[in-house]
Amino acid sequence: MAVEFIDSGEEKNHRAWAVMAAMAVGLLGLILLGIFAVFRFVDGERTRDLQAWQVRLGIVADSRAGAVDLWFDDLLGSLRSLSENASLQLYLSDVLQSDSADPAASPQAGYLQNLLIATADRSGFEGDVTGPDIPANVERVGIAGLALTDPAGRALVTTRGMPPLQAALQQQLATRRPAESVFFDLHKGVTGLPTIGFAVPVFAVQGDHTASTEIGLIIGIRPLDKSFYQLLEQPGETGVTAETLLVRRRDSVVEYLSPLADETGPLRKVLAADTPDLSSVFAISSPGGFAAKRDYAGNDVLVTGRVLSSVPWTLVRKIDSAEAMAEIDRRQRNLTATFLGALLFVSLLVVAVWRHGTSVRASEAAANFRDLAGRFERLNQFLRIVTDGQPTAIAAVDRDGQYKFANRQAADGLGISTDDMIGKRMASVIGPVKARIFEKLNQQALATGEPVTETHGFDDDSGEHIVKTDHIPLGGIVEEDSEDVRPGVLMVMQDITDLMREKNRREGTLRQLIATLVGLVDRRDPYSAHHSSRVAEVAAAIGEEMELDPATLDTIEIAANLMNLGKIFIPKSLLTKTDALTGEEFQLIRDSLAASAELISGIEFDGPVEDTLRQISERWDGAGPKGLAGEDIALGARVIAVANAFVGMVSPRAYRSAMPFDKACDELRDQDGAFDRRPVSALVNLVDNRGGRERWAEFQRDPESSRLVDG
């Protein structure tokens, strides 16, 4: 029996060691698999971050390339517009056919020179000459200018600052094909400045733009100044090492055409094209691509490139890898350390639990759960103390709308205790109507993972109440007497009835004051009576058609009502004058807008009412009093300007009758430089398709004869 007992014990020990060995191998396999998964996850995160940088660099590269192309298109467009000028073509033909020994001294040549000077000043080809201003035997050389030449490139008429053509440019002109435009690529000009140029053919009047009708050339030379290189700067740039460059390839080298971050000037940096991993070579050879390379200073960078459509250059956008990947590397280190630490901790915990046996694990789990329950209860008590001290009602519900927490204010508002709320559904506590509203917002918050805020109006025995509710998604709510965790929503409810009533009272007082001031102006001129309110009505309709936000609509309505307030300073005789207004009188009326802004400068409005009033007279093309143009003009001012012009045209005045609606709309459409086309299009749609013609027919009624223009 003893032997058999020993043999049996040894067999059991072998089986136990075999089980332990199998578990150890399995645990080791799980650890290795976990490490592999961690590194795969970290590598995937890095790949996604690199893709994000590719998108960011690409957006900036596209934006800056578009700005440079637009700059060159505008420059070349001014020369082409000049070459297609019929007067220039006619006078150039006269100069070329002149029998005079000095054709440049003819009256036609003088006209052409004035035309060149005006174009150079407008398009940026004007330039001073270098050298002393005192009489001396020192040649003064220009840096920029325009020249009108015969087809062979011999100058006939030039601007004062036109530099002489260098030999390389003359050779380029000599080898060009007839009727072909020439771009003088970036080079060091006669004064050493980085310079570009264009040669655009001029054809005979009514010519077919072929070699047989070419009569001359317009040559423009100008240096690239600071304003051009500022096009490479991205507005709002936050990257310390981010940089945008212009490069080109010449044979076996790469030339840098723009100033560099190391303060190297344009055309001063040249690198061999076979330099290993050079970022500019990659951008030239793979436009639109994205890679990690080295820049001109040998720094590791992320780079992308874009080919410019207007010139044979490549735009390079780059940022140092150290800066771009700093946050990525830090996050990856933290993720790796956290995951590996968690994996090691879990592995050690599994071993410890296995060694202590099932009973020990159960005992420890029970103790841990009791501790967690105690901490949860203490946390619940702490939260109740904190939330009960808040003036707002706070409650937490699960995904099914069942109350899991409520503070004292939430319970007091319903006339019950917090204990009576816990575990019940919202419909049985606050009623089915409110419950449906709140449950819909809760589901929206859970679906989006973002807080939702809404304002509601409810009626009860005490009257109407306005309540603002915030619905904040929670990671989970622990079910009572259970370890289950379910998604939930924290609801914060605040009664803002008194606040909204006070706001409405202040707004009503303000509108009464505005109406009183507008009525004061209207009584001084029967022809312009109700003009401000009509402009406000039309402007508000335009804003609604454009789907503007409520704050902007309020600003538009207030500013439009106040726009004629400054007319109280204009003599009544001028307002009711039946003759056409003089320029000085018209300017006096236009200045009344500024006077209106001055009168309200001390009043505080919710929106930019004063700035809107000051910008109503601005033009879309920048020809207004302050020179603001395009999107720089406040949107409300652009809308009011269209409404004001429309109401003014379709309303009769003491010195003229009203204009028909169709003609007024045509006038607005034809004045591209004066108005933003979006509010104009919205107004035309209102008149033609949304009942505006009938709605505003009363505007055309003559206050003296009660006659309608379109009626």
C-alpha positions in Angstrom: 0.0 0.0 0.0 2.8 2.4 0.8 4.5 1.8 -2.6 1.2 2.3 -4.4 0.6 5.4 -2.4 4.0 6.9 -3.4 3.5 6.0 -7.0 0.1 7.5 -7.0 1.4 10.7 -5.4 4.2 11.0 -7.9 1.8 10.6 -10.8 -0.4 13.4 -9.4 2.6 15.7 -9.0 3.6 15.0 -12.6 0.1 15.9 -13.7 0.1 19.1 -11.6 3.5 20.2 -13.0 2.3 19.5 -16.6 -0.8 21.7 -16.0 1.4 24.4 -14.5 3.8 24.2 -17.5 0.9 24.4 -20.0 -0.5 27.4 -18.2 2.9 29.1 -18.1 3.3 28.6 -21.8 -0.2 29.9 -22.5 0.4 32.9 -20.3 3.7 33.6 -22.1 2.0 33.4 -25.4 -0.7 35.8 -24.3 2.0 38.3 -23.1 3.8 38.1 -26.5 0.5 38.5 -28.3 -0.3 41.5 -26.2 3.1 43.1 -26.8 2.6 42.6 -30.6 -0.9 44.2 -30.4 0.5 47.2 -28.5 3.1 47.9 -31.0 0.7 47.4 -33.9 -1.7 49.9 -32.3 1.0 52.5 -31.7 2.2 52.1 -35.3 -1.3 52.6 -36.5 -1.7 55.8 -34.4 1.5 57.1 -35.9 0.3 56.4 -39.4 -3.0 58.2 -38.8 -1.1 61.2 -37.4 1.2 61.3 -40.4 -1.9 61.3 -42.7 -3.4 64.2 -40.7 -0.2 66.1 -41.3 -0.3 65.3 -45.0 -3.8 66.9 -45.1 -2.7 70.0 -43.1 0.4 70.6 -45.2 -1.6 69.9 -48.4 -4.3 72.5 -47.5 -1.7 75.2 -46.9 0.3 74.3 -50.0 -2.9 74.5 -52.2 -3.8 77.8 -50.6 -0.4 79.4 -51.1 0.0 78.0 -54.6 -3.4 79.5 -55.5 -2.4 82.9 -54.1 0.9 82.9 -56.2 -0.9 81.8 -59.4 -3.5 84.5 -58.9 -0.8 87.1 -58.4 0.9 86.1 -61.7 -2.4 85.8 -63.6 -3.3 89.4 -62.5 0.2 90.6 -63.5 0.1 89.0 -67.0 -3.6 89.9 -67.4 -2.8 93.6 -67.0 -0.2 93.3 -69.9 -2.6 91.3 -72.1 -5.3 93.9 -71.5 -3.0 96.6 -72.5 -1.9 94.7 -75.6 -5.5 94.4 -76.7 -6.2 98.1 -76.3 -7.4 99.3 -79.7 -6.0 102.8 -79.2 -2.5 101.3 -78.4 -2.7 99.1 -81.5 -3.7 102.0 -83.7 -1.1 104.4 -82.4 1.7 101.8 -82.5 0.9 101.1 -86.1 1.2 104.9 -86.8 4.5 105.1 -85.0 5.9 102.1 -86.9 4.8 103.6 -90.3 6.1 107.1 -89.5 8.7 108.5 -91.8 10.1 110.7 -89.0 13.8 110.2 -88.1 12.7 109.9 -84.5 9.3 108.1 -84.3 9.4 108.2 -80.5 9.0 112.0 -80.6 5.7 111.8 -82.4 2.4 112.8 -80.6 1.3 109.1 -80.9 4.4 108.1 -79.0 3.6 110.6 -76.2 0.1 109.1 -75.8 1.6 105.6 -75.7 4.1 106.6 -73.1 1.3 108.1 -70.9 -0.7 104.8 -71.3 2.3 102.8 -70.3 3.0 105.0 -67.2 -0.7 104.6 -66.1 -0.6 100.8 -66.6 2.7 100.5 -64.8 1.4 102.5 -61.8 -1.7 100.4 -61.6 -0.2 96.9 -62.1 3.1 97.2 -60.1 5.5 97.7 -63.0 6.5 101.2 -61.8 10.0 101.6 -60.4 12.6 104.2 -59.5 16.0 104.5 -61.0 19.2 103.9 -59.1 22.1 106.3 -59.1 22.7 109.9 -57.9 20.2 112.6 -58.5 22.9 115.3 -59.2 24.4 115.9 -62.6 27.3 113.5 -63.0 28.8 111.1 -65.5 27.2 108.2 -63.6 24.6 106.1 -65.4 21.2 105.8 -63.6 19.6 102.4 -64.1 15.9 101.6 -63.6 14.6 98.5 -61.7 11.1 98.1 -63.2 9.0 99.4 -66.0 7.1 98.8 -69.3 8.4 99.1 -72.8 6.7 99.1 -76.2 8.9 97.6 -78.9 8.8 96.6 -82.5 8.6 92.8 -83.3 12.4 92.6 -83.1 12.5 93.9 -79.6 13.8 97.4 -80.3 12.3 99.8 -77.8 10.0 102.6 -79.1 8.4 103.9 -76.0 9.3 103.1 -72.3 8.5 104.2 -68.8 11.1 106.1 -66.8 12.2 103.2 -64.7 12.4 100.6 -67.5 15.8 98.8 -67.1 17.9 97.8 -70.1 17.3 94.2 -71.3 20.2 91.9 -70.3 21.9 89.7 -72.9 20.1 86.6 -71.7 16.7 88.2 -72.1 17.6 89.6 -75.5 18.6 86.1 -76.6 15.3 84.8 -75.3 13.4 87.4 -77.3 15.5 86.6 -80.4 14.6 82.9 -80.3 10.9 83.3 -79.5 8.4 82.2 -82.1 6.2 85.0 -83.7 2.9 85.7 -81.9 4.2 83.9 -78.8 4.3 85.4 -75.2 7.6 85.1 -73.3 8.1 84.8 -69.5 11.5 86.0 -68.3 12.1 83.6 -65.5 13.4 84.8 -62.1 17.0 86.2 -62.4 19.2 88.9 -60.9 18.3 92.1 -62.6 20.7 94.8 -63.6 20.7 96.1 -60.0 21.1 92.6 -58.5 17.5 92.3 -57.4 15.5 89.1 -58.1 13.6 90.1 -61.2 10.9 88.6 -63.5 9.4 89.9 -66.8 6.9 89.2 -69.6 6.9 89.9 -73.3 3.4 90.0 -74.7 2.8 90.4 -78.5 0.7 93.3 -79.8 -1.4 92.6 -83.0 -2.8 95.0 -85.5 -6.3 96.3 -85.0 -8.9 93.6 -85.8 -6.0 91.2 -86.5 -6.4 87.5 -86.1 -3.5 87.1 -83.5 -1.2 85.3 -85.9 2.4 86.0 -86.8 1.4 88.0 -89.9 -0.5 90.6 -87.8 2.0 91.0 -85.0 3.2 94.7 -84.9 5.2 94.8 -81.7 5.7 93.7 -78.1 4.8 95.0 -74.6 7.7 94.1 -72.3 7.3 94.4 -68.5 10.1 94.0 -66.0 9.8 94.2 -62.3 11.6 92.8 -59.2 9.8 90.5 -56.7 9.4 92.6 -53.6 8.3 91.8 -50.0 4.6 92.0 -50.9 5.0 89.0 -53.3 6.9 86.8 -50.8 4.3 87.6 -48.2 1.9 85.5 -50.3 3.9 82.5 -49.0 3.0 83.2 -45.4 0.0 81.3 -44.1 -2.4 83.5 -42.1 -2.6 82.3 -38.5 0.5 80.1 -38.8 1.4 78.4 -35.5 4.2 76.2 -36.5 7.6 77.5 -35.4 9.5 75.6 -38.2 6.8 75.6 -40.8 8.0 77.2 -44.1 6.7 77.7 -47.6 9.4 77.9 -50.4 9.6 78.4 -54.1 12.1 76.3 -56.0 13.0 75.4 -59.6 15.4 72.8 -61.1 18.1 73.9 -63.5 20.0 71.0 -65.0 21.6 69.2 -62.1 20.9 71.8 -59.4 17.9 73.1 -57.4 17.6 76.8 -57.0 15.7 78.4 -54.1 13.7 81.4 -55.4 12.3 82.8 -52.1 13.9 84.0 -48.8 14.7 81.1 -46.4 14.2 80.8 -42.7 17.9 81.0 -42.1 17.8 84.5 -43.6 19.3 83.4 -47.0 17.9 85.7 -49.7 16.2 84.6 -52.9 18.5 83.1 -55.6 21.3 82.8 -53.1 20.9 79.1 -52.2 21.7 76.4 -54.8 22.0 72.7 -54.0 22.9 69.7 -56.1 19.8 67.7 -57.3 21.4 64.4 -56.3 21.7 65.5 -52.6 20.3 62.5 -50.7 16.7 62.8 -49.6 16.5 66.5 -50.5 12.9 67.7 -49.8 12.9 70.2 -52.7 13.9 67.5 -55.2 11.1 65.3 -53.9 8.5 68.1 -54.2 9.7 68.8 -57.8 9.7 65.2 -59.0 6.5 64.2 -57.1 4.2 67.2 -56.9 1.3 66.5 -54.6 3.2 63.7 -52.8 4.0 63.6 -49.1 7.2 62.2 -47.5 9.7 62.6 -44.7 12.9 64.1 -46.2 15.7 66.5 -45.4 15.6 70.2 -46.1 18.3 72.6 -47.3 19.7 72.9 -43.8 19.9 69.1 -43.3 16.9 68.9 -40.9 14.4 66.1 -41.0 11.1 67.5 -42.3 7.7 66.5 -43.5 7.2 67.9 -47.0 4.7 68.2 -49.8 4.8 70.2 -53.1 2.6 71.8 -55.7 3.4 72.7 -59.3 2.5 76.3 -60.1 0.3 76.6 -63.2 1.4 80.1 -64.1 5.3 79.8 -63.9 7.7 76.9 -64.1 8.3 76.8 -60.4 7.4 74.4 -57.6 5.9 75.4 -54.2 7.3 73.5 -51.3 5.5 73.3 -47.9 7.5 71.7 -45.0 7.7 71.5 -41.3 10.5 70.0 -39.1 9.6 66.4 -38.1 10.7 67.1 -34.6 8.1 69.7 -34.2 5.3 68.0 -36.1 5.8 64.6 -34.4 6.6 65.9 -30.9 3.1 65.4 -29.6 2.7 62.2 -31.6 6.0 60.7 -30.2 5.1 61.8 -26.6 1.6 60.3 -26.9 3.1 57.1 -28.4 5.6 56.8 -25.6 2.8 57.3 -23.0 0.6 54.8 -24.8 3.4 52.2 -25.1 4.4 52.6 -21.4 0.7 52.5 -20.3 -0.2 49.5 -22.4 2.9 47.6 -21.5 2.5 48.5 -17.8 -1.1 47.4 -17.9 -0.1 44.2 -19.7 2.6 43.5 -17.1 0.2 44.3 -14.2 -2.5 42.0 -15.6 0.0 39.3 -16.1 1.3 39.5 -12.6 -2.3 39.7 -11.3 -3.3 36.6 -13.2 -0.3 34.7 -11.7 -1.1 35.9 -8.2 -4.7 35.0 -8.5 -3.9 31.6 -9.9 -1.5 30.9 -7.1 -3.9 31.8 -4.4 -6.7 29.6 -5.7 -10.3 30.0 -6.4 -11.3 30.6 -2.8 -8.7 33.3 -2.3 -9.8 35.0 -5.5 -13.4 35.0 -4.5 -12.6 36.3 -1.1 -10.4 39.1 -2.5 -13.1 40.0 -5.2 -15.8 40.2 -2.5 -13.5 42.4 -0.3 -12.7 44.6 -3.3 -16.4 44.9 -4.2 -17.3 45.9 -0.7 -14.6 48.5 -0.7 -15.8 49.8 -4.1 -19.4 49.9 -2.9 -18.3 51.9 0.2 -16.3 54.4 -1.9 -19.2 54.7 -4.3 -21.6 55.4 -1.5 -19.2 58.1 0.0 -18.8 59.6 -3.5 -22.6 59.6 -3.9 -23.0 61.4 -0.6 -20.3 63.9 -1.5 -22.0 64.6 -4.9 -25.3 65.1 -3.2 -23.8 67.6 -0.7 -22.2 69.5 -3.6 -25.2 69.5 -6.0 -27.7 70.3 -3.2 -25.8 73.6 -2.8 -26.4 74.5 -6.4 -29.3 76.8 -7.4 -30.1 74.6 -10.4 -32.0 71.3 -10.6 -29.6 68.4 -11.4 -30.6 64.8 -12.2 -29.0 61.7 -13.8 -31.0 59.2 -15.8 -30.0 56.1 -17.6 -30.6 55.3 -21.3 -34.1 54.2 -20.6 -35.1 57.4 -18.8 -34.9 56.0 -15.2 -33.7 58.3 -12.5 -30.4 57.3 -10.9 -29.6 60.5 -9.1 -31.4 63.8 -8.2 -30.4 66.8 -6.1 -32.7 68.6 -3.6 -33.7 71.3 -6.1 -34.9 68.8 -8.6 -37.0 67.1 -6.0 -38.3 70.3 -4.4 -39.4 71.6 -7.8 -41.7 68.5 -8.2 -42.9 68.5 -4.6 -41.5 65.1 -3.7 -38.3 63.7 -2.1 -35.2 62.6 -3.9 -35.7 59.0 -2.7 -39.1 59.0 -4.3 -37.5 59.9 -7.7 -34.7 57.3 -7.7 -35.6 54.2 -9.8 -38.7 55.8 -11.4 -39.1 56.8 -15.0 -39.3 60.4 -16.0 -42.8 60.0 -17.5 -44.2 59.0 -14.1 -42.4 61.8 -12.3 -42.5 64.9 -14.5 -45.3 63.9 -16.9 -45.3 62.3 -20.4 -45.1 65.7 -22.3 -41.9 66.9 -20.6 -40.5 63.4 -20.5 -40.8 62.9 -24.3 -38.9 66.2 -24.9 -36.1 65.4 -22.4 -35.8 61.8 -23.5 -35.3 62.9 -27.2 -32.5 65.3 -26.1 -30.9 62.6 -23.9 -30.8 60.2 -26.9 -29.3 62.9 -29.0 -26.6 63.5 -26.4 -25.8 59.8 -26.1 -25.7 59.3 -29.9 -23.3 62.2 -30.6 -21.3 62.0 -27.4 -21.6 65.8 -27.1 -23.6 67.9 -24.6 -27.0 69.3 -25.9 -28.5 72.6 -24.7 -32.1 73.6 -25.3 -34.5 76.3 -24.1 -38.2 75.3 -23.4 -41.4 77.1 -22.6 -43.8 75.3 -20.2 -47.1 76.3 -18.7 -48.3 75.3 -15.3 -50.7 76.7 -12.6 -48.3 79.5 -11.8 -48.0 80.7 -15.4 -45.5 80.3 -18.2 -41.9 79.3 -17.3 -38.8 79.3 -19.5 -36.4 76.6 -18.7 -32.8 76.0 -20.1 -31.7 72.4 -19.9 -28.2 70.9 -20.5 -28.0 67.2 -21.4 -24.5 65.9 -20.8 -23.6 62.3 -21.8 -22.0 60.2 -19.0 -19.6 57.3 -19.5 -21.7 55.1 -17.4 -24.0 54.8 -14.3 -23.4 51.9 -11.9 -26.7 50.0 -11.3 -27.6 49.7 -7.7 -27.0 46.2 -6.2 -25.2 45.2 -9.4 -21.8 45.6 -11.1 -23.4 46.5 -14.5 -22.6 49.9 -15.9 -25.0 51.5 -18.4 -24.8 54.8 -20.4 -26.5 57.7 -18.8 -27.2 61.4 -19.1 -26.7 64.2 -16.6 -29.5 66.8 -16.9 -29.0 70.3 -15.5 -32.2 72.4 -15.5 -32.4 76.2 -14.8 -35.5 78.4 -14.7 -34.6 81.5 -16.7 -38.1 83.0 -16.8 -37.2 86.2 -14.9 -34.0 86.6 -17.0 -35.8 86.3 -20.3 -38.6 88.6 -19.2 -36.0 91.3 -18.2 -34.2 90.8 -21.6 -37.5 91.1 -23.5 -38.4 94.2 -21.5 -35.1 95.9 -22.3 -35.4 94.9 -26.0 -38.9 96.4 -26.1 -37.8 99.6 -24.5 -34.9 99.8 -27.0 -37.2 99.3 -30.0 -39.7 101.9 -28.6 -36.8 104.4 -28.4 -35.7 103.5 -32.0 -39.3 103.9 -33.2 -39.5 107.3 -31.6 -36.2 108.5 -33.1 -37.2 107.2 -36.6 -40.6 108.9 -36.3 -38.8 112.2 -35.5 -36.9 112.0 -38.8 -39.8 110.8 -40.9 -42.0 113.8 -39.9 -39.4 116.1 -41.5 -39.8 114.7 -45.1 -43.1 113.2 -46.3 -41.3 111.6 -49.3 -38.8 109.7 -47.1 -41.3 108.9 -44.3 -41.0 105.3 -43.3 -37.8 104.9 -45.4 -35.8 103.5 -42.4 -38.5 101.0 -41.4 -38.9 99.9 -45.0 -35.2 99.4 -45.4 -35.3 97.4 -42.2 -38.2 95.3 -43.5 -36.4 94.6 -46.8 -33.0 94.0 -45.2 -34.6 91.6 -42.7 -36.3 89.7 -45.5 -33.0 89.5 -47.4 -31.2 88.2 -44.3 -33.8 85.5 -43.7 -33.6 84.5 -47.4 -29.8 84.1 -46.9 -30.5 82.1 -43.7 -28.4 84.4 -41.5 -28.2 83.8 -37.7 -30.7 85.6 -35.4 -28.0 87.8 -33.9 -27.0 89.2 -37.3 -30.7 89.7 -38.2 -31.3 91.7 -35.0 -28.2 93.9 -35.8 -29.5 94.4 -39.4 -33.0 95.5 -38.2 -31.7 97.9 -35.6 -29.0 99.5 -37.8 -31.5 99.9 -40.7 -34.0 101.6 -38.5 -31.4 104.0 -37.2 -29.6 104.7 -40.5 -31.5 108.0 -41.2 -31.2 109.4 -37.7 -28.4 111.7 -38.8 -30.8 113.5 -41.1 -32.0 115.6 -38.2 -28.9 117.7 -38.9 -29.9 118.3 -42.6 -32.1 121.3 -43.4 -35.7 120.4 -44.1 -35.5 122.5 -47.3 -32.9 120.1 -48.6 -34.9 117.0 -47.7 -37.9 118.3 -49.6 -36.1 119.9 -52.5 -37.8 119.1 -55.8 -34.8 119.8 -58.1 -32.0 117.3 -58.6 -29.4 117.4 -55.8 -26.0 118.9 -56.3 -22.9 116.9 -55.6 -22.3 118.8 -52.3 -25.9 118.3 -51.3 -25.8 114.6 -52.1 -22.5 114.2 -50.1 -24.2 116.0 -47.1 -27.0 113.4 -47.2 -24.4 110.5 -47.5 -22.5 111.9 -44.5 -25.7 111.6 -42.4 -24.9 107.9 -42.1 -21.7 108.7 -40.2 -23.7 111.2 -38.1 -26.2 108.5 -37.3 -23.3 106.3 -36.0 -21.9 109.2 -33.9 -25.3 109.8 -32.3 -25.6 106.2 -31.0 -21.9 105.7 -30.3 -22.5 105.8 -26.5 -25.4 103.2 -26.6 -24.6 99.6 -25.9 -26.2 97.1 -28.3 -25.9 93.3 -28.4 -24.5 93.4 -31.9 -22.1 95.7 -33.9 -24.8 98.3 -34.8 -22.4 101.2 -34.8 -19.8 99.5 -37.1 -22.6 98.4 -39.4 -23.9 102.0 -39.8 -20.4 103.3 -40.5 -19.9 100.7 -43.3 -23.2 101.0 -45.2 -21.7 103.4 -47.7 -18.7 101.1 -48.5 -18.6 99.5 -51.9 -17.8 95.9 -52.7 -14.9 97.0 -55.0 -13.3 99.2 -52.3 -14.3 102.5 -53.8 -16.2 103.6 -50.7 -15.3 106.3 -48.2 -13.0 104.1 -46.0 -11.8 101.9 -48.8 -13.1 98.6 -47.3 -13.8 96.0 -49.9 -15.3 92.5 -50.2 -15.6 90.4 -47.1 -13.9 93.1 -45.0 -17.2 95.0 -45.0 -19.6 93.8 -42.3 -22.2 91.4 -43.7 -25.0 93.4 -42.1 -23.8 96.6 -43.8 -23.7 94.8 -47.2 -27.3 93.6 -46.8 -28.5 97.0 -45.7 -26.7 98.7 -48.6 -28.7 96.6 -51.1 -32.0 97.1 -49.3 -31.4 100.9 -49.0 -30.6 101.2 -52.7 -33.7 99.2 -53.6 -36.1 101.1 -51.4 -34.6 104.4 -52.5 -35.1 103.5 -56.2 -38.6 102.1 -55.9 -39.8 105.0 -53.7 -40.9 108.4 -55.0 -38.9 111.5 -54.0 -39.6 115.2 -54.1 -37.4 115.5 -57.2 -38.3 112.3 -59.0 -40.9 109.6 -59.4 -40.5 106.0 -58.2 -38.7 103.4 -60.3 -40.4 100.1 -61.4 -39.3 97.0 -59.4 -37.9 95.3 -62.5 -35.7 98.2 -63.4 -34.5 98.6 -59.9 -33.5 94.9 -59.8 -31.7 95.3 -63.1 -29.8 98.4 -61.7 -28.7 96.4 -58.7 -27.5 93.5 -60.8 -25.6 95.8 -63.2 -23.6 97.5 -60.4 -21.2 94.6 -59.7 -18.6 96.8 -58.1 -21.0 98.5 -55.7 -22.8 95.5 -54.0 -22.2 92.0 -52.8 -24.0 89.7 -55.3 -25.4 87.4 -52.6 -27.9 89.8 -51.0 -28.7 91.2 -54.5 -29.6 87.7 -55.7 -31.6 87.1 -52.5 -33.6 90.3 -53.1 -34.3 89.5 -56.7 -35.6 86.1 -55.7 -37.8 87.7 -53.1 -39.3 90.1 -55.6 -39.8 87.6 -58.4 -40.6 84.3 -56.6 -41.6 85.0 -53.0 -44.3 87.7 -53.2 -42.0 90.7 -52.7 -43.5 92.6 -55.5 -47.0 92.5 -53.9 -45.6 92.8 -50.4 -43.7 96.0 -51.1 -46.0 97.6 -53.7 -47.0 100.3 -51.2 -43.4 101.6 -51.3 -44.1 103.1 -54.8 -47.2 105.2 -53.7 -46.6 108.9 -54.2 -47.5 110.7 -50.9 -49.0 113.6 -52.9 -51.0 111.8 -55.6 -51.4 108.2 -54.0 -50.4 106.8 -57.4 -48.5 103.5 -57.7 -45.8 103.1 -60.4 -46.5 99.4 -61.1 -50.1 99.6 -59.9 
